[in-house]
Amino acid sequence: MTITSKVLDRSAKIYVAGHLGMVGSALVRRLEADGYDNIIVRTRVELDLMDQARTAAFFEEQRFDYVFLAAALTGGIHANQTYRADFIYRNLMIEANVIHAAYSTGVKNLLFLGSSCIYPRDSAQPIHEESLLTGPLEQTNEPYAIAKIAGVKLCESYNRQYGTNYLCAMPTNLYGPNDNYDLQTGHVLPALIRKAHEAKVRGDNQMTVWGSGQPMREFMYVDDLADACVYLMENDVSEGLINIGTGTDVSISELAHTVMEIVGFDGKVVFDASKPDGTPRKLLSVERLSALGWQAETSLRDGIGMAYADYLKSLDR
């Protein structure tokens, strides 16, 4: 993997797929802040990326210079266990249609957003990119992980056969503006923010958290991810798989207490060990990214504070 320091033309035609989601909206914010003025977006109503013909026609009409593929169906443990068919089918269709349409219309540079769940459940920690496909996946989110692995292999295969430069970025657990705070489908951190806030408002003396509280997780503020993605694209990093994370992790128990402190809920935590923990530990190695000259800037405490402010705003939307 190499870096050639080639800043994008600010007028380059850039498509951000999934711009209304947490990651996609962060990418748009980052690009606009840097002066990019030719960013193309479409809502799901305007363009269903699961529709191959419509997706192909859209790419043929627009002829993009760069593509950020952040469109995906995502969710926490409950959603992944409940909607297993949806998670594998919808994500496979979206990534296959977009990646092939990009190749067919001459897009040389594309960044595919995957997930750290692509790695085996029992990977050595921290997880290096070479761990991919070296062991069984975590069963609670296996369909989603398989779909994302397929996206990685699609990019790798198009690069090898057609000479494209399709990079795969594997982010750690993300949180921040436009997150999903639904308790049934959201991820752990936004769910904790909502639980702590609602417990505070009700005057509860305790808050229940799924699992034992022992699993270790890494969390990254989504604007840091967007910064890393634009950095990789601007510097024309060559093809490959690259982890994007902070290099540090915390236990779910520690996370819950930090969220409670920031939200202002002074009750106690009750862990429901009858609920699944998921992977025991999931910390990404960021050696490859660090060697390219990038590192995350937002601390977990600062990020949670900004995320909580976003959640409060969402209550008025």
C-alpha positions as CSV (number, residue, x, y, z in Angstrom):
1,M,0.0,0.0,0.0
2,T,1.4,3.4,-1.0
3,I,0.5,7.0,-0.6
4,T,1.2,9.5,-3.4
5,S,0.0,12.8,-2.0
6,K,-2.4,13.9,-4.7
7,V,-5.0,16.3,-3.5
8,L,-8.4,16.1,-5.3
9,D,-9.6,18.8,-7.6
10,R,-12.1,20.7,-5.6
11,S,-14.5,20.7,-8.6
12,A,-14.2,16.9,-9.0
13,K,-17.6,15.2,-9.3
14,I,-18.1,13.1,-6.1
15,Y,-20.9,10.8,-5.3
16,V,-21.6,10.0,-1.6
17,A,-24.0,7.0,-1.5
18,G,-26.0,7.0,1.8
19,H,-25.6,10.7,2.5
20,L,-28.5,10.8,5.0
21,G,-26.9,8.2,7.3
22,M,-24.5,8.8,10.0
23,V,-21.4,8.0,8.0
24,G,-22.6,9.5,4.7
25,S,-23.7,12.8,6.3
26,A,-20.3,13.1,8.0
27,L,-18.5,12.6,4.7
28,V,-20.6,15.3,3.1
29,R,-19.8,17.7,6.0
30,R,-16.1,17.0,5.7
31,L,-16.1,17.4,1.9
32,E,-18.1,20.7,2.1
33,A,-15.8,22.0,4.8
34,D,-12.8,21.4,2.5
35,G,-14.4,23.3,-0.3
36,Y,-15.6,20.5,-2.6
37,D,-18.5,22.0,-4.5
38,N,-19.6,19.2,-6.8
39,I,-21.0,16.6,-4.4
40,I,-23.9,14.5,-5.8
41,V,-26.4,12.8,-3.5
42,R,-29.7,11.0,-3.9
43,T,-32.3,9.9,-1.3
44,R,-33.5,6.3,-1.3
45,V,-36.8,7.6,-2.8
46,E,-35.0,9.3,-5.6
47,L,-32.7,6.3,-6.3
48,D,-33.0,2.8,-4.9
49,L,-29.5,1.4,-5.0
50,M,-31.0,-2.1,-4.8
51,D,-32.4,-1.5,-8.3
52,Q,-29.6,-2.5,-10.7
53,A,-31.0,-0.9,-13.8
54,R,-31.7,2.4,-12.1
55,T,-28.3,2.5,-10.4
56,A,-26.6,1.7,-13.7
57,A,-28.5,4.5,-15.5
58,F,-27.7,7.0,-12.8
59,F,-24.0,6.3,-13.0
60,E,-24.1,6.5,-16.8
61,E,-25.8,9.8,-16.7
62,Q,-23.6,11.4,-14.0
63,R,-20.1,10.0,-14.8
64,F,-18.5,10.5,-11.4
65,D,-14.8,11.1,-10.7
66,Y,-14.9,9.6,-7.1
67,V,-17.4,7.5,-5.2
68,F,-17.8,7.1,-1.4
69,L,-20.0,4.0,-0.8
70,A,-21.5,4.5,2.6
71,A,-25.0,3.3,1.9
72,A,-25.9,0.2,3.9
73,L,-28.4,-1.4,6.2
74,T,-26.9,-1.4,9.7
75,G,-27.9,-2.1,13.3
76,G,-27.0,-3.5,16.7
77,I,-27.2,-7.1,18.0
78,H,-31.0,-7.2,18.2
79,A,-31.5,-5.9,14.7
80,N,-28.8,-8.2,13.3
81,Q,-30.4,-11.3,14.9
82,T,-33.9,-10.3,13.9
83,Y,-33.5,-9.2,10.3
84,R,-30.7,-11.6,9.2
85,A,-32.1,-12.0,5.6
86,D,-32.5,-8.3,5.2
87,F,-29.0,-7.6,6.4
88,I,-27.3,-9.9,3.9
89,Y,-29.6,-9.4,0.9
90,R,-29.9,-5.6,1.0
91,N,-26.2,-5.0,1.6
92,L,-25.2,-7.5,-1.1
93,M,-27.4,-5.8,-3.6
94,I,-26.4,-2.3,-2.8
95,E,-22.6,-2.9,-2.9
96,A,-22.8,-5.1,-6.0
97,N,-24.8,-2.6,-8.0
98,V,-22.8,0.4,-7.0
99,I,-19.3,-1.1,-7.5
100,H,-20.2,-2.6,-10.9
101,A,-21.8,0.6,-12.0
102,A,-18.7,2.5,-11.0
103,Y,-16.5,0.2,-13.0
104,S,-18.8,0.3,-16.0
105,T,-18.7,4.1,-16.2
106,G,-15.0,4.5,-15.7
107,V,-14.8,5.5,-12.0
108,K,-11.2,4.8,-11.0
109,N,-11.4,5.7,-7.4
110,L,-14.0,4.3,-5.0
111,L,-14.0,4.0,-1.2
112,F,-16.1,1.2,0.2
113,L,-17.1,1.4,3.9
114,G,-17.2,-2.0,5.6
115,S,-17.2,-2.9,9.2
116,S,-14.9,-4.4,11.8
117,C,-17.3,-7.3,12.2
118,I,-15.8,-8.8,9.0
119,Y,-13.0,-10.3,11.1
120,P,-13.2,-13.6,12.9
121,R,-14.8,-13.7,16.3
122,D,-11.7,-14.9,18.0
123,S,-9.1,-12.8,16.2
124,A,-5.9,-12.0,17.9
125,Q,-6.1,-8.5,19.4
126,P,-5.6,-5.9,18.1
127,I,-7.0,-7.2,14.8
128,H,-4.8,-6.8,11.8
129,E,-6.2,-6.6,8.2
130,E,-4.5,-10.0,7.5
131,S,-7.0,-11.7,9.9
132,L,-9.8,-11.6,7.3
133,L,-11.1,-15.1,6.6
134,T,-8.9,-16.8,9.1
135,G,-11.6,-18.1,11.4
136,P,-15.4,-18.3,12.2
137,L,-17.4,-15.1,12.4
138,E,-19.4,-13.9,15.4
139,Q,-22.8,-15.5,14.9
140,T,-24.9,-12.6,16.1
141,N,-24.0,-10.5,13.0
142,E,-22.8,-13.1,10.6
143,P,-25.1,-12.2,7.6
144,Y,-24.1,-8.6,7.8
145,A,-20.4,-9.5,8.1
146,I,-20.6,-11.9,5.1
147,A,-22.2,-9.1,3.0
148,K,-19.4,-6.7,3.9
149,I,-16.8,-9.4,3.2
150,A,-18.3,-9.8,-0.2
151,G,-18.0,-6.1,-0.8
152,V,-14.3,-6.3,0.1
153,K,-13.8,-9.1,-2.3
154,L,-15.7,-7.3,-5.1
155,C,-13.4,-4.3,-4.8
156,E,-10.3,-6.6,-4.7
157,S,-11.5,-8.5,-7.7
158,Y,-12.3,-5.4,-9.8
159,N,-8.9,-4.0,-8.9
160,R,-7.1,-7.1,-10.0
161,Q,-9.1,-7.7,-13.2
162,Y,-9.8,-4.2,-14.4
163,G,-7.0,-2.0,-12.8
164,T,-9.4,0.1,-10.7
165,N,-8.4,1.6,-7.4
166,Y,-11.2,0.6,-5.0
167,L,-10.2,0.9,-1.4
168,C,-11.9,-0.8,1.5
169,A,-12.1,1.0,4.8
170,M,-13.0,-1.0,7.8
171,P,-14.2,1.3,10.6
172,T,-14.5,0.4,14.2
173,N,-17.8,1.1,16.2
174,L,-19.0,4.5,15.2
175,Y,-21.2,7.1,16.9
176,G,-22.1,10.8,16.5
177,P,-24.5,13.1,14.7
178,N,-27.4,11.3,12.9
179,D,-26.9,8.1,14.8
180,N,-29.8,5.7,15.3
181,Y,-31.1,6.0,18.9
182,D,-33.7,3.3,18.5
183,L,-33.4,0.8,21.4
184,Q,-34.4,-2.1,19.2
185,T,-32.2,-1.5,16.1
186,G,-29.4,0.9,17.3
187,H,-25.9,0.1,18.4
188,V,-24.7,0.0,22.0
189,L,-23.4,3.6,22.5
190,P,-26.5,5.5,21.2
191,A,-28.7,3.0,23.0
192,L,-26.9,3.8,26.3
193,I,-27.2,7.5,25.7
194,R,-31.0,7.2,25.2
195,K,-31.4,4.8,28.2
196,A,-29.4,7.1,30.5
197,H,-31.3,10.2,29.4
198,E,-34.7,8.6,29.7
199,A,-33.8,7.1,33.1
200,K,-32.8,10.6,34.3
201,V,-36.0,12.2,33.0
202,R,-38.1,9.5,34.7
203,G,-36.1,9.8,38.0
204,D,-35.2,6.1,37.9
205,N,-32.6,4.7,40.3
206,Q,-31.2,2.2,37.9
207,M,-30.6,1.4,34.2
208,T,-30.5,-2.0,32.6
209,V,-27.8,-2.8,30.1
210,W,-27.7,-5.9,27.9
211,G,-25.0,-8.5,28.6
212,S,-22.4,-8.9,31.3
213,G,-20.7,-5.6,30.8
214,Q,-17.4,-7.4,30.3
215,P,-16.9,-7.2,26.5
216,M,-14.3,-4.7,25.3
217,R,-15.2,-2.3,22.4
218,E,-13.5,0.4,20.5
219,F,-15.5,3.6,19.6
220,M,-14.7,6.3,17.1
221,Y,-16.5,9.7,16.6
222,V,-18.0,9.6,13.1
223,D,-16.4,12.9,12.0
224,D,-13.0,11.4,12.6
225,L,-13.9,8.5,10.3
226,A,-15.0,10.9,7.6
227,D,-11.7,12.8,8.0
228,A,-9.8,9.5,7.5
229,C,-11.7,8.5,4.5
230,V,-11.2,11.9,2.7
231,Y,-7.5,11.8,3.7
232,L,-7.1,8.4,2.1
233,M,-8.9,9.5,-1.1
234,E,-7.1,12.8,-1.3
235,N,-3.7,11.1,-1.0
236,D,-4.6,8.4,-3.6
237,V,-3.8,5.5,-1.3
238,S,-3.4,2.4,-3.5
239,E,-5.8,-0.5,-3.4
240,G,-6.2,-2.5,-0.3
241,L,-8.0,-3.1,3.0
242,I,-7.4,-0.7,5.8
243,N,-8.7,-0.4,9.4
244,I,-9.9,2.9,10.7
245,G,-10.0,3.2,14.5
246,T,-8.6,4.9,17.5
247,G,-6.3,2.1,18.8
248,T,-7.9,2.1,22.3
249,D,-10.9,0.3,23.8
250,V,-13.1,0.2,26.9
251,S,-15.4,-2.3,28.6
252,I,-19.1,-2.0,28.1
253,S,-19.4,-1.5,31.9
254,E,-16.9,1.4,31.7
255,L,-18.7,2.9,28.7
256,A,-22.1,2.7,30.5
257,H,-20.7,4.6,33.5
258,T,-19.1,7.2,31.3
259,V,-22.3,7.8,29.4
260,M,-24.3,8.1,32.7
261,E,-21.8,10.7,34.0
262,I,-22.0,12.8,30.9
263,V,-25.8,12.6,30.7
264,G,-26.2,13.3,34.4
265,F,-27.9,10.2,35.5
266,D,-26.6,9.1,39.0
267,G,-28.4,5.8,39.3
268,K,-26.8,2.4,39.1
269,V,-26.3,0.0,36.2
270,V,-27.9,-3.5,36.2
271,F,-26.4,-5.9,33.7
272,D,-28.8,-8.4,32.1
273,A,-26.5,-11.4,31.6
274,S,-29.3,-13.4,29.9
275,K,-28.8,-11.2,26.8
276,P,-25.9,-11.8,24.4
277,D,-22.5,-10.2,24.7
278,G,-21.4,-10.7,21.2
279,T,-17.6,-10.8,20.5
280,P,-15.6,-10.7,23.7
281,R,-13.2,-8.1,22.4
282,K,-12.9,-6.2,19.1
283,L,-10.0,-3.7,18.9
284,L,-8.6,-2.8,15.5
285,S,-4.9,-2.5,14.7
286,V,-4.4,0.9,13.2
287,E,-0.7,0.4,12.3
288,R,-1.3,0.6,8.6
289,L,-3.3,3.8,8.9
290,S,-0.8,5.4,11.3
291,A,2.0,4.6,8.9
292,L,0.1,6.7,6.3
293,G,0.2,9.7,8.6
294,W,-3.4,9.8,10.1
295,Q,-4.8,9.4,13.6
296,A,-8.1,10.1,15.3
297,E,-8.4,13.3,17.3
298,T,-11.7,13.1,19.2
299,S,-11.5,11.6,22.7
300,L,-14.3,9.3,23.8
301,R,-15.5,11.6,26.5
302,D,-15.6,14.6,24.2
303,G,-17.3,12.6,21.5
304,I,-20.0,11.2,23.8
305,G,-20.7,14.8,25.0
306,M,-21.2,15.9,21.4
307,A,-23.3,12.8,20.6
308,Y,-25.5,13.5,23.6
309,A,-26.0,17.1,22.4
310,D,-27.0,15.6,19.0
311,Y,-29.5,13.3,20.7
312,L,-31.1,16.2,22.6
313,K,-31.5,18.0,19.3
314,S,-33.1,14.9,17.7
315,L,-35.8,15.0,20.3
316,D,-37.0,18.3,18.8
317,R,-36.8,17.2,15.2
